Amino acid sequence: MTQWILFLSVFLVDRLLKEVLRFLHQPNLPEASLPLVSGVLYLYRSEDLQGAMSFLRDFPEFAQRTLPAVFAGAFSVFLFVWIRRLLESDSSKANPLILILSGIASNGIDLLCFGHAMKTLTWRVGVSWSFNLADLAVFTGLSWLILQRLKMGRVHSDRQRP
């Protein structure tokens, strides 16, 4: 149960940030970025038009929106089934997958509704990177999953030593 609270927390906070910034980014309102960490991290709305799905830009608009959303939906179903099985056996291993699922679900909604992911945070140290909470959840979940697998490999290799 607590794992699904993690999913809802990440998903809903990301959606809320995106919707608030979408509302504030109206043509009649001035552009503004809110510094979260002065000189480093800003709350700012941008659109990822050159992102992971930019290879579809020559396709019709319907395909640009639908294909990534279908892929995200199919992968989300796969992750959901995997998570359900892990929750039955070892719930601690499901947390990284839940983070990944929440990020995919939120960015999938962006892809379906807007044809691109909306970025809400900008990191400005040397170069400028725009991302959102969903991206951060996917990155954190993948990193956590990799670390779990590396740790499991180390445990198995320690057991095989004489």
Summary of the structure (lengths in Angstrom):
residues: 162
radius of gyration: 18.4
end to end distance: 41.1
largest distance: 71.7
contacts: 448
relative contact order: 0.17
helix: 65%
strand: 15%
